[in-house]
Each structure stands twice: as C-alpha cells, then as structure tokens.
Amino acid sequence: MLVSYDQNVGNFTNLVNKKMVYYLTSQLGAFDITAEQWQVLLKLSKHNNINQKILSQMTNKDQPTLTRMLDILERKALVERHVSKEDRRSFCINITEKGLALTEKLIPYIEDIFKKILNGISEKDLNIYLDVLDQINKNISNLEL
C-alpha cells in the first residue's frame, strides 16, 4: 500500500541502494576494493586512457571524490595518472595490467552476486524495473534543466 511517494519511493530506493552498496563492498573486501572503486575500475576497463573530468561524469562522482578514489587505486597499482598531452593541467587515467587482471577476475564474481540479489525476479519484472528507473532518471534530468 502506498503511504507516500517520499516514503515508498524515495526512502525505500535509498535504503535498497545503501544495502546493495554495503553488501557489494562486504563481498569485495576479500579483493581489497570497495563497490565505489569497482565502478571506477570497470569504467576504465571499457574506456581506458580518458581524462579525469570525463571519468567523473561517467561514474557520477564529483571531482574531489574521484581524486581521492584515484589516489587509493593508484597506491594499489590498479590505475596510473599521466599528464594530458593536450592540456598539461589535466590528467589521463589508465588502468594497469594489475587493474585489468582484477577486473577480469571480478566480472563473473559480481555477476554471480547480482544473480543472488535478483533471485526470484523474472526477466519480465526486471525489465519493467529497469524501464521505471530509466523513466525516473529522465524525469530528474528534465527537472534539472
């Protein structure tokens, strides 16, 4: 029963998102990586050698947060930063061989986690859920304009 949009949609979406991130981070602990760091690594594995501003947009992370994350990933030797040839004030981010190897190892592991999270949800219901999320995302984007 719908109590209010805020409670049923806003708060519940936030709660489920936090639980999912917490669970993923707990499962990734054995690999010394967080769910947030994983998101950055996965993007870099598909779009390597990109500028930090573009990576920030792709991962929906603000610049200071991404910089801190890249510092950590760089200390772990999973990424490297190089001064951009086009603009010496900016950096290009590269995933290292170690980062690629970890990504290749984690992709099937995380897919298995999501199969467990989505247990009991039909493909039809999952597609409806994704369509609804997509529409909410578009609505928010339109409101921001």
Residue pairs with C-beta under 8 A, 6 or more apart in sequence:
2 8
20 117
21 35
21 36
23 113
23 117
24 35
24 38
24 110
24 113
25 34
25 35
25 36
27 109
27 113
28 34
28 35
28 38
28 106
31 102
31 105
31 106
32 76
33 41
33 76
33 78
33 102
33 106
36 61
36 69
37 69
37 72
37 73
38 106
38 110
39 59
40 55
40 59
40 61
40 66
40 69
40 70
40 73
40 79
41 73
41 78
41 79
41 95
41 99
41 102
41 103
41 106
42 103
42 107
43 55
43 58
43 59
44 50
44 55
44 79
44 93
44 94
44 95
44 99
45 95
45 99
45 100
45 103
47 54
47 55
47 58
48 94
48 95
49 92
49 93
49 94
50 58
50 92
50 93
51 84
51 90
51 91
51 92
51 93
52 63
52 66
52 67
52 70
52 81
52 90
52 91
52 92
52 93
53 63
53 90
55 66
55 93
56 62
56 63
56 66
59 66
61 69
70 79
70 81
70 93
73 79
73 99
74 80
74 81
77 96
77 98
77 99
78 95
78 96
78 98
78 99
78 102
79 93
79 94
79 95
79 96
79 99
80 93
80 94
80 96
81 91
81 92
81 93
81 94
82 91
82 92
82 94
83 90
83 91
83 92
84 90
84 91
84 92
95 103
118 126
121 129
